[in-house]
Each structure stands twice: as C-alpha cells, then as structure tokens.
Amino acid sequence: MSKIVRLLDREPGQKAQLEVAGFIIDSDIPPPLKLGAMKAALREVIGALEIGQSFLAPQDYDRAEIYRVGKEFKDRLFSAKKMTNGTRVWRVE
C-alpha cells in the first residue's frame, strides 16, 4: 500500500491530501444527513411555507422524498422543480 502526503506541493491555504492506491483521501467533507434528519428538516421548512413562498433544497435531498414529506400536509399543495444546484419547492395552495 503506497501513501503519499503532499505537504510541499500545495498552494498557501490549500489542505494537504493523502493519496492511497490512487485514491485521494479527504478529511474536511461533512457526511450526508441521515434520512430521519433530512425528513425532519423538510417537515419543518415545508410546514413553515406560506402560499407563494419557496425554498431551495440542496442536491442531496431526493425529489421523491420531498414529495413524500409534502403529502403529509393534506391541506397544502406543493410543486417542485429540479434545478442545477438542488430542488426548488413552492407552496402553491
């Protein structure tokens, strides 16, 4: 197993990288939210929307999951559109 720590070949402010077997190992990337935490966040923001308001869900939020959470609000109607940087969700009724 080969390990290469590139400490000298980096620009000022750039983090050192660890390369193992051709893969770059990062240590500053946060893990994705668990499904339960994602659903709780969606319930909170969807529940706060007034008619005509919208929010942008990050790309790691599945559009189908957004629709499932929206259906929990029986008295409200939502619309969603996939954007380049996530999914835009509108409350339409």
C-alpha positions, -999 to 999 in steps of 0.1 A, spaced: 0 0 0 15 33 -11 10 65 9 19 99 -3 13 131 17 18 161 -4 28 188 20 52 208 -1 34 207 -34 4 228 -23 -6 264 -26 -8 286 5 -41 278 23 -46 246 4 -50 215 26 -27 186 24 -40 155 7 -34 119 14 -32 95 -16 -36 58 -11 -37 33 -40 -46 61 -65 -75 75 -43 -74 109 -27 -85 108 10 -102 139 22 -108 148 59 -128 181 56 -160 168 38 -191 165 61 -211 133 60 -246 134 44 -276 138 67 -293 106 78 -328 101 62 -345 108 96 -327 142 100 -334 151 63 -372 143 67 -373 163 100 -357 193 83 -381 190 53 -411 188 76 -400 219 94 -394 241 63 -424 228 44 -446 234 74 -434 270 76 -441 278 40 -469 303 31 -487 302 -2 -463 317 -29 -432 311 -9 -404 286 -19 -371 272 -7 -342 255 -24 -334 220 -11 -297 210 -16 -288 184 -42 -286 156 -16 -323 159 -9 -341 134 -32 -371 150 -51 -392 119 -44 -386 123 -7 -396 159 -8 -429 149 -24 -435 122 2 -430 147 30 -452 173 12 -480 147 10 -480 146 49 -496 181 48 -530 171 35 -544 207 34 -515 221 13 -503 217 -23 -466 219 -33 -447 220 -66 -411 211 -71 -386 216 -99 -351 202 -102 -325 230 -106 -288 229 -112 -280 235 -75 -308 215 -59 -346 213 -60 -368 244 -57 -401 237 -37 -431 261 -39 -462 261 -18 -490 267 -43 -521 262 -21 
